[in-house]
Amino acid sequence: MSPPGPPSLQDQRGPPGLLVLYGSQTGSAQDVAQRLARQARRRRLQVRLSPLDGYNVAELISEPLAVFVCSTTGQGEPPDNMKNFWRFLFRKSLPAGSLSLLDCAVLGLGDSSYPKFNFVGKKLHKRLQQLGACTLLPVGLADDQHDLGSDAVVDPWLQSFWDKVLSLYPAVKSLLPLREDEPLPPSYTFHFLDGVKEQTEDRLMTDPPSAPSQSCPFTARMLSNRRVTAPSHYQDVRLIEFDITHSEMEFTAGDVVMMRPRNSAEDVQLFCELLKLQPESFFTLTATGNTAVPSRLPQPCTVRHLVESYLDIAAVPRRSFFELLATFASNELERDKLAEFSSAAGQDELHGYCNRPRRTALEVLTDFPQTTAELRVDYLLDLFPEIQPRSFSIASSLQAHPHRLHILLAVVQYKTKMYKPRRGLCSSWLASLDPAQGEVSVPLWVKKGSLRFPEQDDTPVIMVGPGTGVAPFRSALQERIAEGKTANVLFFGCRSESKDFYFRSEWEELESAGHLVLFTAFSRDQEEKVYVQHRVRENAGLLWDLVANQNACFYIAGNAKEMPASVCDALKEVFQQEGGLSAEQAHEMLAAMERTGRFQSETWS
């Protein structure tokens, strides 16, 4: 037998440091990245966790092992906290082999009801390969629409990732991992303060010296909060007006306003009672590792402010919540149930308990009282994610309403098997604010939306905006008419002409002035349901002339469920009927319009 040869390069590799980078808009990708980082710590690996824009991308050339967890937003856009990284990575000047030392993997989070499903994850995976990186796995394509949510893909993908790491770095196998029921150290330590006098948190609420941003929002005074649906209508929809004087805030049609909601006083009180916390007590935070203390929390901070404005206790908790909660459980029944909810095999059970009835994290705490009583306060920021900002289409133009900003808000409320109705956190919070009862202020900022309207005066626009989807088109019409652009067509749909016909008098005024052609679809006002796509088909001649002969732009805004696809199908039928195109040619014509910006949509689920 010949003597053994020298050890291979892989055999000589020590345990790698793992870099976990995420691009997250709503917190889902961040949650998965944190879960991966915890798995690495359990395997006793050194791990760094960061949003992509918080990492110096120039250092990527010397990293040994990295995982990218990225969601896709809107119409194939990267999340806000990875846009700088995205621009840098796609520079044409980057050398082809610049990432040749990097082993990496990409996990994408998306929603298959959107046309550009997981576009960011797919494109990032391809770009890393172009730059010479070794991709350890095929790109993971998690889908919110799956019966078990994104975990249906995330679970097996993470298992494959660790299998690959263990085979590539044998030294990792020699490290004895922590037990699953053993809690990791908390990310922060709370230091409660005695004798702190009146302490304000005004630094969060002071008006910024320049254009407002997420880190420095403008505190806008709410001027009015008016219901615009009939009292008998099933849905409460509000037109809310804010005063943005002295904000230096600028926006154009299609832009969105961002706000971060607050938990209700009732929920804050219950949370503090369950965890035996004094709402008015003060604390400071120190980080236990290399994580920064959240800049949004003042130092010192009250427990009330933390729970009301930072911890997302009213959200449906993710699986990671149960994984961490299980490590505190000493009661056998509670521990077994939490362990089941945390396991891959228990995901259908978890969805039946939590996701389908939309049970909140706070309600879960009440269902596991003994475990909740054992919770250490230091783990609160590990257990509960930060409240994420919500975006709303701006429904007004600065040219028509200087120093004002309007939104059209549907208050989310629905029934499940839970005793209490389910409520949308942000819409319920905003609806509860009444400027008639005293001054009300809301911190907010604006950002560019996905819709862009033509600059040429003679380019017609066709807008399809049923329900609250009409909000950005109100802004566009006000802006365009102020600029003398009067070739405007609007398709508006709702349930009933008498109950939810938003901005009716405004549309009729514009029609009378010759500035708007309006088509309406009131789905419940007759026996046969009529929707906006039916009106599109009925006006095939006009639409073909506008699109084919006058170079019109076509826009859709509203719920992503069925309407956008139905309107697209109707438009392709128009192209076939009036233009004599085949089904394939009609499809290509619409695709060409989308590529050139003549067809745009902004939808939400």
C-alpha positions in Angstrom: 0.0 0.0 0.0 1.4 3.4 -0.9 1.9 6.0 1.9 -0.9 8.6 2.2 -0.2 11.8 0.2 -0.1 15.3 1.7 -3.4 16.7 3.1 -5.5 18.4 0.4 -6.1 22.2 0.5 -9.7 21.6 1.7 -8.4 19.4 4.6 -6.1 22.2 5.7 -8.9 24.8 5.8 -9.7 26.1 9.3 -13.2 27.1 10.3 -14.2 30.0 8.0 -15.6 33.3 9.2 -19.1 33.6 7.7 -20.4 36.9 6.3 -24.2 37.2 6.1 -25.5 40.2 4.1 -29.2 41.0 3.6 -31.4 43.3 1.5 -34.7 43.6 3.2 -37.7 45.9 2.7 -40.3 44.5 5.2 -38.0 42.5 7.5 -38.5 39.0 6.1 -35.0 38.8 4.5 -33.5 40.2 7.7 -35.3 37.6 9.7 -33.9 34.8 7.5 -30.4 36.3 7.7 -30.6 36.5 11.5 -31.7 32.9 11.6 -28.8 31.8 9.4 -26.4 33.8 11.7 -27.8 32.0 14.8 -27.2 28.7 13.1 -23.6 29.7 12.5 -23.1 30.7 16.1 -24.6 27.4 17.3 -21.8 25.8 15.1 -19.4 28.1 16.9 -18.4 29.9 13.8 -17.4 33.6 13.7 -20.2 35.4 11.9 -20.8 39.0 10.8 -24.4 40.1 10.0 -25.1 43.3 8.1 -27.6 45.0 5.7 -25.9 45.2 2.3 -25.6 49.0 2.4 -24.0 48.8 5.9 -21.1 46.8 4.5 -18.0 48.1 2.8 -18.5 46.3 -0.5 -14.8 46.9 -1.5 -13.9 44.3 1.2 -15.8 41.5 -0.6 -12.7 40.7 -2.7 -11.0 39.2 0.4 -14.0 37.4 2.0 -13.8 33.6 2.1 -17.5 32.8 2.7 -20.6 34.9 2.3 -24.4 34.4 2.1 -26.7 37.0 0.5 -30.3 37.0 1.5 -32.3 39.4 -0.7 -36.0 40.1 -1.2 -37.4 41.6 -4.4 -39.7 44.6 -4.1 -42.3 46.2 -6.4 -41.6 45.5 -10.0 -38.3 43.7 -9.7 -36.5 46.4 -7.6 -33.9 45.8 -4.9 -34.8 46.8 -1.3 -33.8 50.3 -0.1 -31.1 49.0 2.2 -29.1 47.4 -0.7 -29.5 50.0 -3.5 -26.0 51.4 -3.1 -24.5 47.9 -3.1 -26.6 47.1 -6.2 -25.3 50.1 -8.1 -21.7 49.3 -7.2 -21.9 45.6 -8.0 -23.2 46.3 -11.5 -20.5 48.7 -12.5 -19.1 47.7 -15.9 -15.6 48.7 -14.7 -15.4 45.8 -12.2 -12.9 43.1 -13.4 -14.3 39.7 -14.3 -12.2 37.8 -11.7 -12.4 40.3 -8.9 -14.4 37.9 -6.6 -12.4 34.7 -7.4 -11.6 34.1 -3.7 -15.2 34.1 -2.6 -17.4 31.1 -1.9 -21.0 32.3 -1.7 -24.6 31.5 -1.9 -27.7 33.5 -2.7 -31.2 33.1 -1.1 -34.0 35.1 -2.7 -37.3 35.9 -1.1 -40.2 36.8 -3.4 -43.9 36.5 -4.2 -44.9 34.6 -7.4 -48.0 36.7 -7.8 -45.6 39.4 -9.1 -44.3 39.2 -12.7 -40.7 39.6 -11.8 -40.6 36.9 -9.1 -37.3 36.9 -7.2 -35.7 39.0 -9.9 -33.1 40.5 -7.5 -31.9 37.1 -6.2 -31.6 35.6 -9.7 -29.8 38.7 -11.0 -27.4 38.9 -8.0 -26.5 35.2 -8.3 -25.7 35.6 -12.0 -23.6 38.8 -11.4 -21.5 37.1 -8.6 -20.7 34.3 -11.0 -19.7 36.9 -13.7 -17.3 38.4 -11.2 -15.6 35.0 -10.6 -17.3 34.0 -7.3 -17.8 30.3 -6.6 -21.6 29.8 -6.0 -21.9 26.8 -3.7 -25.6 26.2 -4.4 -28.3 27.1 -7.0 -30.0 30.3 -6.0 -32.8 29.7 -3.5 -36.2 31.1 -4.7 -38.5 31.3 -1.7 -42.2 32.1 -2.4 -44.6 33.9 -0.1 -47.5 32.3 -2.1 -46.5 28.7 -1.0 -49.0 27.1 1.5 -46.2 27.0 4.1 -44.8 30.4 3.0 -41.1 31.1 2.3 -39.9 28.4 4.8 -41.0 25.7 2.3 -37.8 26.7 0.3 -35.7 28.3 3.0 -35.6 25.1 5.2 -34.1 22.7 2.6 -31.9 25.5 1.2 -30.3 26.2 4.6 -29.8 22.4 5.1 -28.1 22.2 1.7 -25.9 25.2 2.5 -24.6 23.7 5.8 -24.1 20.3 4.1 -21.9 22.1 1.5 -20.0 24.1 4.1 -19.3 20.9 6.2 -18.0 19.1 3.1 -15.9 22.1 2.0 -14.5 22.9 5.4 -14.0 19.7 7.4 -12.7 21.7 10.4 -16.2 22.9 11.0 -17.2 19.2 11.7 -14.8 19.1 14.6 -16.5 22.0 16.5 -19.1 20.7 19.0 -22.3 22.7 18.3 -24.5 24.2 21.0 -27.7 22.3 21.8 -30.8 23.6 20.1 -32.5 24.2 23.5 -29.6 26.3 24.8 -30.2 30.0 24.4 -27.5 32.0 22.6 -26.2 35.2 24.4 -28.6 38.1 23.9 -27.6 40.8 21.3 -28.1 43.6 23.9 -28.0 44.1 27.7 -30.6 46.4 29.4 -29.4 48.7 32.2 -32.4 50.0 34.1 -31.9 53.5 35.7 -33.1 54.8 39.0 -33.9 58.4 39.7 -34.1 59.5 36.1 -36.3 62.6 36.0 -38.6 63.8 33.2 -36.8 62.7 30.0 -38.2 63.5 26.6 -37.6 61.6 23.4 -37.9 64.8 21.3 -34.8 64.0 19.3 -36.9 61.5 17.4 -39.6 64.1 16.7 -37.5 67.2 15.9 -37.8 68.5 12.3 -34.7 67.8 10.2 -32.6 70.6 8.8 -32.6 69.1 5.3 -34.8 66.7 3.2 -36.5 64.2 5.5 -35.3 60.6 5.5 -35.9 57.3 7.3 -33.3 58.2 9.9 -34.6 61.7 10.2 -38.3 62.0 9.4 -40.3 65.2 9.3 -43.0 65.6 11.9 -46.1 66.6 9.9 -49.2 67.9 11.5 -52.4 66.0 10.5 -54.9 68.6 9.2 -57.9 66.3 8.5 -58.8 62.6 8.7 -62.1 62.2 6.8 -64.0 59.0 5.9 -64.8 59.0 2.2 -66.9 55.8 2.1 -70.6 55.8 3.0 -71.3 54.9 6.6 -73.1 51.7 5.4 -70.2 50.6 3.3 -68.3 47.6 4.5 -64.9 49.3 4.3 -63.7 52.4 6.1 -61.5 54.5 3.7 -59.9 57.7 4.8 -58.6 60.8 2.9 -55.9 62.1 5.3 -54.2 65.5 4.8 -50.8 66.5 6.3 -49.2 69.9 6.6 -45.6 69.7 5.3 -44.7 73.4 5.5 -41.0 74.0 6.1 -40.2 70.4 5.5 -38.2 70.9 2.3 -40.1 67.8 1.1 -40.4 67.5 -2.7 -42.3 64.8 -4.6 -43.8 64.2 -8.0 -46.7 62.1 -9.2 -46.0 58.4 -8.5 -43.9 59.0 -5.4 -44.8 57.4 -2.0 -44.8 58.6 1.6 -43.4 56.4 4.3 -44.6 56.2 7.9 -43.8 54.0 10.9 -46.8 53.0 12.9 -47.2 52.6 16.6 -48.7 49.9 18.8 -52.0 50.6 20.5 -52.0 51.8 24.1 -54.1 48.6 25.0 -51.4 46.3 23.5 -48.6 48.2 25.2 -50.3 47.9 28.5 -50.9 44.2 28.1 -47.4 43.5 27.0 -45.9 45.3 30.0 -48.3 43.4 32.4 -47.3 40.0 30.9 -43.6 40.7 31.2 -43.9 42.6 34.5 -42.3 45.7 33.1 -43.0 49.2 34.3 -43.9 51.4 31.3 -42.4 54.6 32.7 -39.0 53.0 33.8 -35.9 54.1 31.9 -33.0 52.0 30.6 -30.0 52.2 28.4 -28.7 49.5 26.0 -25.3 48.1 25.4 -24.5 45.7 22.6 -23.0 42.4 23.6 -21.3 41.6 20.3 -20.5 43.6 17.2 -24.1 44.7 16.6 -24.8 48.4 16.9 -27.4 49.8 19.3 -30.4 50.8 17.2 -30.1 54.5 16.4 -33.8 54.9 16.5 -33.9 54.3 20.2 -33.0 57.3 22.4 -30.5 56.7 25.2 -31.9 56.6 27.9 -35.3 55.2 26.7 -38.6 54.4 28.4 -40.1 50.9 28.3 -43.3 52.5 26.9 -41.4 54.1 24.0 -39.6 50.8 23.2 -42.9 48.8 23.2 -45.1 51.4 21.5 -42.7 52.6 18.8 -40.1 49.9 18.2 -41.1 46.3 19.0 -43.5 44.7 16.5 -45.7 42.9 19.0 -48.8 43.1 16.8 -47.4 41.2 13.9 -47.9 37.6 13.1 -44.6 36.1 14.5 -42.2 34.2 12.2 -40.9 30.8 13.0 -37.7 32.3 14.5 -39.9 33.8 17.3 -40.9 30.2 18.3 -37.4 28.9 18.1 -36.1 31.5 20.5 -39.1 31.3 22.8 -38.6 27.5 23.1 -35.2 28.0 24.7 -36.8 29.8 27.7 -39.5 27.2 28.3 -39.2 25.1 31.5 -42.8 23.9 31.5 -42.8 20.6 29.6 -46.2 21.1 27.8 -45.3 24.6 26.6 -41.7 23.5 25.6 -42.9 20.5 23.6 -45.5 22.7 21.7 -42.9 25.4 21.0 -40.4 22.8 19.8 -43.0 21.4 17.4 -43.7 24.9 16.0 -40.0 25.4 15.6 -39.3 22.1 13.7 -39.5 21.6 9.9 -42.1 18.8 10.5 -44.3 21.2 12.5 -44.7 23.9 9.9 -48.3 23.0 8.9 -49.2 22.9 12.5 -47.6 26.3 13.1 -49.5 27.8 10.1 -52.8 26.4 11.4 -52.1 28.0 14.8 -50.5 31.2 13.8 -50.5 32.3 10.1 -53.9 31.2 9.0 -55.8 32.9 11.8 -53.3 35.8 11.8 -52.5 35.3 15.5 -50.2 38.1 16.8 -46.9 37.7 18.8 -48.7 39.3 21.8 -51.5 36.7 21.6 -48.9 34.0 21.5 -47.3 35.3 24.7 -50.7 35.0 26.4 -51.0 31.4 25.2 -47.7 30.4 26.7 -47.9 32.2 30.1 -45.2 30.2 32.0 -42.7 30.6 29.2 -43.5 34.3 29.0 -43.0 34.7 32.7 -39.4 33.3 32.3 -38.5 35.6 29.4 -35.4 37.8 30.1 -35.8 41.4 29.1 -32.3 41.3 27.5 -33.8 39.1 24.7 -36.6 41.5 23.7 -34.8 42.9 20.7 -33.8 39.4 19.6 -37.4 38.1 20.0 -39.4 40.9 18.4 -38.4 42.5 15.1 -38.4 46.3 14.7 -41.7 47.9 13.4 -41.1 48.4 9.7 -42.2 51.6 7.8 -45.3 51.4 5.6 -45.6 53.1 2.3 -48.6 54.9 0.8 -49.1 56.3 -2.7 -49.2 60.1 -2.5 -52.7 61.2 -3.6 -52.0 64.9 -4.2 -49.7 67.2 -6.2 -47.7 70.1 -4.7 -48.8 72.2 -7.7 -52.4 71.8 -6.7 -51.9 71.7 -2.9 -48.7 73.5 -1.9 -47.3 72.5 1.5 -49.8 69.6 1.7 -49.6 65.9 1.3 -52.7 63.6 1.0 -53.1 59.9 1.2 -56.1 57.6 0.5 -56.1 54.9 3.2 -58.2 51.7 3.5 -58.5 50.7 7.1 -57.6 47.0 7.3 -60.0 44.9 9.4 -61.2 41.4 8.9 -62.4 38.3 10.8 -60.6 35.0 11.3 -61.4 32.3 13.9 -59.8 34.6 16.5 -62.3 36.2 18.8 -61.0 39.7 18.2 -61.1 41.1 14.6 -57.7 41.3 12.9 -56.5 44.9 12.3 -53.8 46.5 10.2 -51.3 48.1 12.5 -50.6 51.2 10.5 -54.1 51.8 9.1 -55.7 51.4 12.5 -53.2 53.7 14.1 -53.7 56.4 11.5 -57.5 56.0 11.6 -57.5 56.5 15.4 -55.8 59.9 15.1 -58.3 62.7 15.3 -57.0 66.3 14.7 -60.4 67.6 15.7 -59.6 66.5 19.3 -56.2 68.3 19.5 -52.9 68.6 17.6 -51.8 65.3 16.0 -48.3 64.9 14.4 -46.9 62.0 12.4 -43.2 61.5 11.5 -42.9 60.8 7.7 -40.6 61.0 4.7 -41.1 60.5 1.0 -39.2 58.4 -1.5 -39.4 57.8 -5.3 -42.1 55.5 -6.4 -42.1 53.1 -9.3 -44.4 55.1 -11.6 -43.0 57.6 -14.0 -45.2 59.9 -16.1 -44.3 61.3 -19.5 -42.7 64.8 -19.7 -43.9 65.5 -23.3 -47.0 67.7 -23.3 -48.7 65.8 -26.1 -48.3 62.2 -24.8 -51.6 60.8 -23.6 -51.8 58.7 -20.4 -54.3 55.9 -19.8 -54.7 55.1 -16.1 -56.5 52.1 -14.6 -56.9 52.5 -10.8 -59.8 50.7 -9.1 -60.4 51.4 -5.4 -57.5 53.0 -3.5 -55.3 52.3 -6.6 -56.6 55.6 -7.9 -54.5 57.5 -5.4 -51.3 58.0 -7.5 -53.5 58.9 -10.5 -55.1 61.8 -8.5 -51.6 63.1 -7.9 -50.7 62.6 -11.6 -53.9 64.3 -12.9 -53.4 67.3 -10.6 -49.8 67.6 -11.7 -50.4 67.1 -15.4 -53.3 69.6 -15.6 -51.3 72.2 -13.8 -48.7 71.7 -16.6 -51.3 72.0 -19.3 -51.3 68.3 -20.2 -55.0 67.4 -20.9 -54.8 64.1 -22.8 -55.9 62.0 -19.8 -58.0 58.8 -19.6 -59.0 57.2 -16.3 -60.6 53.9 -15.7 -62.0 53.8 -12.1 -63.7 50.8 -10.5 -65.4 50.3 -7.1 -68.3 48.4 -5.7 -71.0 51.1 -5.7 -71.5 54.5 -7.2 -73.2 55.7 -4.1 -70.8 54.2 -1.5 -67.1 54.2 -2.6 -66.8 56.4 -5.7 -63.6 58.3 -4.5 -63.1 61.9 -5.7 -66.3 61.8 -7.8 -66.8 65.5 -7.9 -63.2 66.1 -8.9 -63.4 63.7 -11.8 -66.7 65.3 -13.0 -65.2 68.7 -12.8 -62.2 67.7 -14.9 -64.5 66.0 -17.4 -66.6 69.1 -17.8 -63.4 71.2 -18.4 -62.3 68.7 -21.1 -59.2 67.6 -19.1 -60.2 64.0 -18.5 -62.1 61.1 -20.2 -63.5 58.9 -17.4 -64.8 55.4 -17.5 -66.3 53.8 -14.4 -67.1 50.2 -13.4 -69.4 49.7 -10.4 -69.2 46.0 -9.8 -72.2 45.6 -7.4 -74.7 48.1 -8.8 -76.2 45.5 -11.2 -76.8 41.8 -11.2 -73.8 41.0 -13.5 -70.5 42.2 -12.0 -68.6 44.8 -14.1 -64.9 45.5 -13.6 -62.4 47.8 -15.1 -61.1 45.1 -17.5 -64.6 45.0 -19.0 -64.5 48.8 -19.7 -61.1 48.4 -21.3 -62.5 45.9 -23.8 -65.6 48.0 -24.4 -63.3 51.0 -25.4 -61.0 49.0 -27.7 -61.1 51.5 -30.6 -60.2 54.5 -28.4 -57.4 52.7 -26.6 -55.9 51.3 -29.8 -55.8 54.8 -31.4 -54.2 56.2 -28.3 -51.5 53.5 -27.9 -50.8 52.7 -31.6 -51.2 56.2 -33.1 -50.5 58.7 -30.3 -47.8 56.8 -28.4 -49.9 56.8 -25.1 -48.5 55.4 -21.9 -50.6 52.9 -20.0 -50.6 52.6 -16.1 -52.2 50.1 -13.6 -52.3 50.6 -9.9 -54.1 48.6 -7.2 -54.4 45.2 -5.6 -52.1 42.6 -7.1 -54.5 39.6 -6.7 -56.3 39.3 -10.1 -57.0 42.8 -11.4 -53.6 43.6 -13.0 -53.5 40.3 -15.0 -57.1 40.7 -16.1 -56.5 44.2 -17.3 -53.3 43.1 -19.2 -55.4 40.3 -20.9 -58.0 42.8 -21.9 -55.4 45.2 -23.3 -53.9 42.3 -25.4 -57.4 41.5 -26.7 -57.7 45.2 -27.7 -54.4 44.9 -29.7 -55.7 41.7 -31.4 -59.1 43.0 -32.2 -58.2 46.6 -33.3 -54.7 46.0 -34.6 -55.2 42.6 -36.2 -52.3 41.1 -34.2 -51.9 37.5 -33.3 -51.9 36.5 -29.6 -48.1 36.2 -29.7 -47.7 39.6 -31.3 -50.1 41.3 -28.8 -48.0 39.8 -26.0 -44.8 41.1 -27.5 -46.3 44.5 -28.1 -47.2 44.8 -24.4 -43.7 43.5 -23.4 -42.1 46.1 -25.6 -44.2 48.8 -24.0 -43.1 47.7 -20.6 -39.4 47.7 -21.7 -39.6 51.3 -22.9 -41.6 52.5 -19.9 -44.9 53.0 -21.8 -46.6 50.3 -19.7 -46.1 50.6 -15.9 -47.8 49.0 -12.9 -47.7 49.5 -9.2 -49.5 46.7 -7.3 -49.6 45.4 -3.8 -50.8 42.3 -2.1 
